[in-house]
Amino acid sequence: MSDAIGPVAFRDSEEHPFLGKEIHEQRQFSDQTAYLIDQEVQRILTNASDRAYRILMQHRDHLDRLAQALLEKETLERDDLVDLLADAVELPHEAEAT
């Protein structure tokens, strides 16, 4: 689903080549629609990548602390994570966590 394409599904085929079915089948949409799908997929992936990068950079200090703790201890328990990341995330109440 996207603003440009709308709430539709496009498939090349209902068959699965790994099950021994025919690999080459005619698609049921135009080259222009295929191009639009490719553009939308690229836009969605780029936006997701940019968002992930922004989130990681926003929390870089926490990631660095976590990486350093893992280098020192190799294994971290829940309490270790709570201590390291308490200022970064809102933790559920103890009753909800168990």
C-alpha positions in Angstrom: 0.0 0.0 0.0 1.2 3.4 -0.9 -0.2 6.8 -1.8 1.1 6.4 -5.4 -0.1 2.9 -6.0 -3.0 2.4 -3.5 -4.2 -0.6 -1.6 -3.6 -3.3 -4.3 -1.5 -6.4 -4.6 0.5 -7.2 -7.7 2.0 -10.6 -8.3 4.2 -12.0 -11.1 2.8 -15.5 -10.6 0.9 -17.7 -8.2 3.4 -20.5 -8.8 6.6 -21.0 -7.0 9.6 -21.9 -9.1 11.3 -23.8 -6.3 8.4 -26.3 -6.4 9.1 -27.2 -10.0 6.5 -24.9 -11.6 7.0 -22.8 -14.7 9.5 -20.0 -14.1 8.5 -17.6 -16.9 5.0 -16.4 -16.8 3.4 -13.3 -18.1 2.8 -10.7 -15.4 -0.7 -9.2 -15.2 0.4 -5.6 -15.2 2.1 -3.1 -17.5 5.7 -2.0 -17.7 4.6 1.4 -16.4 3.0 -0.2 -13.4 6.1 -2.4 -12.8 8.2 0.8 -12.9 5.9 2.6 -10.4 6.1 -0.4 -8.1 9.9 -0.4 -8.3 9.9 3.3 -7.5 7.6 2.9 -4.5 9.6 0.0 -3.1 12.8 2.1 -3.5 11.1 5.1 -1.8 9.8 2.9 1.1 13.2 1.3 1.7 15.0 4.6 1.5 12.6 6.2 4.0 13.0 3.2 6.4 16.8 3.2 6.1 16.9 7.0 6.8 14.6 6.6 9.8 16.7 3.7 11.2 19.9 5.8 10.7 18.3 8.8 12.5 17.2 6.6 15.4 20.6 5.0 15.7 22.3 8.3 15.6 19.9 9.8 18.2 20.8 7.0 20.6 24.5 6.6 19.6 25.7 7.2 23.2 23.5 4.3 24.4 24.7 2.0 21.6 28.3 2.9 22.5 27.6 2.1 26.2 26.0 -1.2 25.2 28.8 -2.2 22.9 31.4 -1.4 25.5 29.6 -3.5 28.1 29.3 -6.4 25.7 33.1 -6.2 25.0 33.7 -6.3 28.7 31.2 -9.0 29.8 30.2 -10.7 26.5 26.8 -11.6 28.0 24.3 -9.1 29.5 21.3 -9.9 31.7 18.1 -7.9 31.9 19.4 -6.0 35.0 22.5 -5.0 33.1 20.4 -3.6 30.3 18.2 -1.8 32.7 21.2 -0.1 34.3 22.8 0.7 30.9 19.7 1.9 29.1 17.4 3.2 31.9 17.6 6.8 30.7 16.9 5.7 27.1 13.7 3.7 27.4 10.6 3.5 29.5 10.6 0.1 31.1 7.4 -1.8 31.9 6.4 -2.2 35.5 7.8 -5.3 37.2 4.4 -6.9 37.3 4.1 -6.6 33.5 7.6 -7.8 32.9 7.2 -11.2 34.5 
